[in-house]
Amino acid sequence: MATRFDYRSLAGQCKTENRFEGGKPSEFGIAIDTNFGKGTAQQLFNLSKTTKQWESGELEQLTSAAKHFYPAHTTLYDQLAGVNRTDTQSVPALGERGDLR
């Protein structure tokens, strides 16, 4: 799945929403579009139907960056994935629980 490490598709969610309410994909899609620009949720859905073969070194870099500094992870992901984000909004800050706000 090409979206596994894409920071735009990562967000915290309480156990009730995730386990008993099916993850609320509609609301999550709206939040993605609000935070990253209209159409991003559809773009991620389409991307999720493709495969991205990551090299082990790339995964180590992404893991290390994610552990240390969220903006470093987002920048590195964009570089490794060959993505140009100039056409979307800037990366939002994470909420206290790690969810998008």
BAFI-3210 file (N, C-alpha, C; in Angstrom, 3 decimals, decimal comma, padded with zeros to 6 digits):
// residues 101
n [1|2|3|4|5|6|7|8|9|10|11|12|13|14|15|16|17|18|19|20|21|22|23|24|25|26|27|28|29|30|31|32|33|34|35|36|37|38|39|40|41|42|43|44|45|46|47|48|49|50|51|52|53|54|55|56|57|58|59|60|61|62|63|64|65|66|67|68|69|70|71|72|73|74|75|76|77|78|79|80|81|82|83|84|85|86|87|88|89|90|91|92|93|94|95|96|97|98|99|100|101]
n.u [000,841|000,708|000,293|001,075|003,167|002,659|002,335|000,053|-002,033|-001,980|-003,079|-004,074|-006,515|-009,288|-009,906|-012,579|-013,705|-012,084|-012,323|-015,062|-016,637|-015,910|-013,788|-014,588|-014,438|-015,504|-015,606|-012,895|-011,846|-012,876|-011,469|-008,856|-008,984|-009,516|-007,168|-005,080|-005,842|-008,428|-009,569|-007,489|-008,063|-009,350|-007,255|-005,436|-006,938|-006,993|-004,247|-003,814|-004,517|-002,390|001,011|003,925|007,247|009,373|012,772|014,965|016,743|015,480|013,186|014,332|015,363|012,975|011,683|013,467|013,403|010,700|010,579|011,999|011,342|008,540|008,138|010,531|010,140|007,970|009,092|011,207|009,732|008,326|010,502|011,613|009,446|009,143|007,447|005,826|004,862|004,016|001,601|-000,288|-001,640|000,364|002,053|000,121|000,198|000,597|-001,912|-002,318|-002,648|-001,519|-003,162|-004,733|-005,700]
n.v [-001,164|002,087|004,285|003,839|005,049|007,666|010,793|012,297|010,579|009,679|009,713|010,266|008,387|007,784|004,805|003,935|005,169|004,028|001,242|000,564|002,194|001,996|003,564|005,950|006,898|008,808|011,257|011,443|011,762|014,284|015,804|015,415|016,719|019,308|019,915|019,489|020,359|020,621|017,679|016,043|013,772|012,080|011,764|010,373|008,055|006,990|006,614|004,674|002,347|001,531|000,226|000,747|000,116|000,179|000,832|-000,724|001,034|003,481|003,163|002,995|005,581|007,095|006,146|006,930|009,740|010,228|009,600|011,640|014,287|015,723|017,531|016,951|014,315|014,618|016,175|014,510|012,254|013,322|013,856|011,267|009,929|011,321|013,492|016,546|019,123|021,704|022,515|022,189|022,822|023,942|021,723|020,678|021,329|018,831|017,643|017,394|014,659|013,585|013,694|015,095|018,452]
n.w [000,000|-000,968|000,629|003,205|004,766|004,363|005,609|005,455|005,717|008,253|011,558|014,922|016,784|018,849|020,814|020,793|018,495|016,515|016,899|017,386|015,835|013,234|012,355|011,301|008,469|006,672|008,116|008,652|006,094|005,476|007,355|006,425|003,924|004,859|006,240|004,387|001,906|-000,564|-002,130|-001,429|000,136|-001,707|-003,500|-001,872|-001,459|-004,064|-004,410|-002,492|-003,711|-005,122|-005,262|-003,371|-003,338|-000,820|-000,031|002,345|003,620|003,184|004,732|007,280|007,506|007,408|009,725|011,733|011,390|011,968|014,656|015,814|014,858|013,662|011,352|009,992|009,224|007,440|005,393|004,533|003,719|001,518|-000,183|-000,593|-001,711|-003,983|-004,228|-004,923|-003,037|-003,464|-004,440|-002,484|000,814|003,607|005,894|008,599|012,163|014,696|016,925|020,509|021,019|018,842|016,714|013,769|013,723]
ca.u [000,000|001,570|000,016|001,410|004,015|002,289|001,906|-001,292|-003,032|-001,719|-003,658|-004,530|-007,949|-009,589|-010,215|-013,989|-013,898|-011,364|-012,767|-016,508|-017,328|-015,363|-012,760|-015,223|-013,688|-016,051|-015,125|-011,446|-011,635|-013,134|-010,335|-007,691|-009,174|-009,404|-005,779|-004,113|-006,388|-009,539|-009,197|-006,396|-008,597|-009,552|-005,912|-004,899|-007,699|-006,482|-002,878|-003,851|-004,743|-001,119|002,046|005,215|008,275|010,367|014,064|015,128|017,387|014,464|012,333|015,108|015,398|011,646|011,438|014,300|012,875|009,408|010,818|012,661|010,814|007,471|008,423|011,617|009,519|007,161|010,003|011,899|008,765|008,100|011,698|011,747|008,310|009,168|006,222|005,967|003,713|003,821|000,219|-001,171|-001,393|001,509|001,800|-000,430|000,790|-000,119|-002,566|-001,663|-002,701|-000,957|-004,184|-004,828|-006,736]
ca.v [000,000|003,250|005,341|003,365|005,987|009,022|011,497|012,848|009,564|009,250|010,562|009,545|008,174|007,093|003,382|003,767|005,498|003,086|-000,143|000,335|003,070|001,772|004,527|007,162|007,305|010,014|012,390|011,510|012,332|015,728|016,389|015,410|017,808|020,569|020,148|019,384|020,897|019,897|016,620|015,215|012,470|011,265|011,452|009,311|006,834|006,456|006,175|003,461|001,197|001,235|-000,333|001,431|-000,762|000,973|000,217|-000,797|002,269|004,535|002,940|003,366|007,044|007,576|005,802|007,806|011,101|010,281|009,544|012,832|015,598|015,529|018,180|016,241|013,141|015,020|016,609|013,325|011,441|013,955|013,661|009,856|009,534|012,118|014,283|018,000|019,608|023,138|022,806|021,945|023,636|023,516|020,615|021,181|020,845|017,723|017,929|016,794|013,199|013,156|013,714|016,333|019,351]
ca.w [000,000|-001,167|001,608|004,550|005,496|003,964|006,812|005,275|006,062|009,625|012,601|016,112|016,875|020,102|020,658|020,460|017,078|015,670|017,056|017,371|014,896|011,905|011,994|010,778|007,282|006,061|008,892|008,474|004,771|005,574|008,091|005,520|002,961|005,584|006,629|003,298|000,673|-001,180|-003,063|-000,912|000,573|-002,918|-004,007|-001,020|-001,743|-005,330|-004,163|-001,665|-004,594|-005,788|-004,401|-003,335|-002,768|-000,112|000,280|003,798|004,063|003,201|005,909|008,463|007,541|007,769|011,123|012,558|011,296|012,652|016,104|016,313|014,509|012,683|010,064|009,302|008,606|006,291|004,333|004,036|002,979|000,223|-001,001|-000,965|-002,544|-005,203|-004,229|-004,872|-002,280|-003,649|-004,811|-001,356|001,997|004,409|006,807|009,856|013,417|015,320|018,197|021,677|020,927|017,574|015,654|013,019|014,276]
c.u [000,895|001,368|000,450|002,215|003,718|001,679|000,511|-002,372|-002,834|-002,333|-004,088|-006,042|-008,219|-010,032|-011,665|-014,239|-013,268|-011,976|-014,260|-017,265|-016,707|-014,329|-013,284|-014,502|-014,208|-015,534|-013,616|-011,101|-011,854|-011,975|-009,083|-007,805|-009,047|-007,944|-004,802|-004,623|-007,453|-009,027|-008,101|-006,892|-008,809|-008,219|-005,297|-005,624|-007,184|-005,072|-002,842|-004,070|-003,476|-000,125|003,306|006,196|009,358|011,644|014,232|015,792|016,412|013,569|013,052|015,166|014,047|011,339|012,213|013,759|011,561|009,576|011,321|011,926|009,801|007,749|009,561|011,069|008,744|008,037|010,705|010,955|008,549|009,288|011,799|010,638|008,270|007,940|006,554|004,715|003,451|002,377|-000,766|-000,813|-000,165|001,084|001,281|000,326|-000,041|-000,755|-001,842|-001,628|-002,093|-001,966|-004,172|-005,945|-006,988]
c.v [001,240|004,338|004,984|004,381|007,440|009,731|012,092|011,846|009,024|010,227|009,685|009,420|007,415|005,657|003,156|004,046|004,448|001,691|-000,349|001,179|003,013|002,781|005,839|007,694|008,578|011,265|012,562|012,121|013,836|016,419|016,442|016,558|019,178|020,910|020,206|019,898|019,994|018,883|015,696|013,831|011,547|010,851|010,307|007,989|006,185|005,897|004,868|002,195|000,795|000,681|000,498|000,491|000,111|000,168|000,225|000,468|003,429|004,407|003,301|004,879|007,617|007,319|006,729|009,233|011,238|010,283|010,868|014,139|015,436|016,239|017,513|015,014|013,542|015,435|015,415|012,441|012,015|013,746|012,224|009,400|010,316|012,983|015,766|018,551|021,102|023,491|022,569|022,861|023,125|022,411|021,154|020,634|019,691|018,192|017,206|015,275|012,689|013,169|015,068|017,171|020,456]
c.w [000,000|-000,118|003,032|005,361|005,125|005,165|006,677|005,669|007,474|010,609|013,768|016,113|018,162|019,809|020,235|018,982|016,169|015,714|016,840|016,356|013,503|011,437|011,452|009,530|006,623|006,772|008,729|007,117|004,761|006,285|007,219|004,522|003,627|005,854|005,464|001,957|000,071|-002,195|-002,556|-000,486|-000,622|-003,507|-003,184|-001,258|-003,027|-005,154|-003,371|-002,488|-005,358|-004,766|-004,507|-002,650|-002,147|000,069|001,794|004,348|004,135|004,425|007,201|008,607|007,979|009,241|012,040|012,560|012,061|014,169|016,656|016,041|013,380|011,347|009,292|008,583|007,349|005,114|003,701|003,224|001,584|-000,707|-001,496|-001,907|-003,855|-005,359|-004,149|-004,206|-002,465|-003,976|-003,674|-000,204|002,734|005,371|008,129|011,059|013,943|016,616|019,323|021,603|019,636|016,450|014,954|013,623|013,316]
res [m|a|t|r|f|d|y|r|s|l|a|g|q|c|k|t|e|n|r|f|e|g|g|k|p|s|e|f|g|i|a|i|d|t|n|f|g|k|g|t|a|q|q|l|f|n|l|s|k|t|t|k|q|w|e|s|g|e|l|e|q|l|t|s|a|a|k|h|f|y|p|a|h|t|t|l|y|d|q|l|a|g|v|n|r|t|d|t|q|s|v|p|a|l|g|e|r|g|d|l|r]
***
